[in-house]
């Protein structure tokens, strides 16, 4: 059994066996008896490494043995190994030549937090969002078959990610094309089956063996000539396996189901995978793992240890801490629910991240966590709104992209009362471009009937949530990750006048139209330039009266937003000016036309020219061109 650690090592642990593994060839050169020792060393190194950098934690600890077994049995990187989401991929990175680079994880110009094709040939598919591995793996398997290559493909997916419809679409398609691929279900929440132990491990060995497979396929060929007999045999096998293992669903979809087996039992994993690698057609292996395995605090609290920050000495506290924007939302949700019993809270598996914890405890009958199913979350809200409820969908900007068709077709077209509380808008830091909320203003602004708001601070966030909730029709409030400027919060639930911004500083020549929390950076730049600053608040509808006023009294308009420039709030200003025939120079500042790589949020803003210094420099450059 794996060793258990109780503390994160403060110094690099001794890992002589791991230090000899520079690629999977050197891993496969080890004797199988050495693999448990390697697993202990890998777990110790992972604990120390993540303690140095911060990052996703529990998921990687839970797949130490599985990662070793997969790379030991399969001929990676020629055989394709895909990780779903990628939270669990740190052990994979360590075993595939990146051990000494782990100190740069999630840092500017360092290793990415998720598998990335440009980073290593072992990273066969770039991920970050869930439920993609089976579809991508199936595509790879089909392509290999068309090229006549004897290549194996393995897709690892978690029980949470398997809930998404996309995963089942892929499972259904794979049997139709009889793809030679293996899907490994990493079940770390006991949500599908608790049937783990000696009997199930024994059954897995038998069911995955070549003898059983030959008997099964030979019988199929004989009995297929007698359809009634074949159908009886098929049903008999299916129900016999179903009495002992939870694989009937996958068998019905055309997969040969094996398991469940203990995902921390290396000998069983290796033997079972060796058997399954030789089997043809769609294969499904169900492994039970424990998130945070081998680190006692994470075993006890897998949610709390989903990710950790870098271990650093705690700075002295003055007793004052600013709430995060997600905390503002969580408090508002509870307060509004007290006043309006029609309010329903919905989240796609983001209860902790979006801070619905208190709401779920106080209003359990009005709280719905739909798991990783963003499309369902949006249309579920639409159905509720049809019946007079007032649903609030708490969702990350990057994940709302997955429910975009539903947002258009099921909510916006029907002009339904759904409020979208869009968290993690803009740049999100170390998680990189897969998690950035760079496009929501662009993809929302083009939809008729949408009310779109971007608060400058904490208090405006609360006011805008109220505004959107009381509005009849679809509405969205987008706010960033982390904390704001620290503006005091009015406990009242008062809405803002829709479509009205406010001038927060009067200056000359240059007017900065700011959409969202970059307002504090824009204000600092304005002080150096003696510029006017407008907190626009609303992206749709625009405060065109304010824009007209500022256009008439300034020589240059500057729009600032933490969203893609293309199609964003600045584009909306440009469109209105052109439509009105107002010929005035405009400078649009926002996220550039590229995927901004992971770094600390402040570093990313500076790189994009959206910190105070960057805004000031961009304006001075434009003014110099105007003469």
Helices and strands as residue ranges (DSSP letters): G 18-20, H 24-28, G 32-34, H 35-53, E 55-56, H 58-62, H 64-73, E 80-83, H 90-93, I 94-98, G 99-104, H 133-146, E 153-158, G 161-163, H 165-177, E 181-187, H 198-208, H 210-223, H 227-244, H 248-252, E 256-262, H 266-277, E 282-288, H 296-300, E 307-308, H 325-339, E 343-347, H 357-362, G 364-366, E 367-369, H 374-386, E 390-396, H 397-400, G 401-403, H 404-406, I 407-412, E 418-423, H 440-445, E 451-454, H 458-470, E 475-478, E 502-505, E 510-515, H 519-529, E 532-535, E 538-540, H 544-553, E 556-564, H 569-580, E 585-591, H 601-607, H 612-626
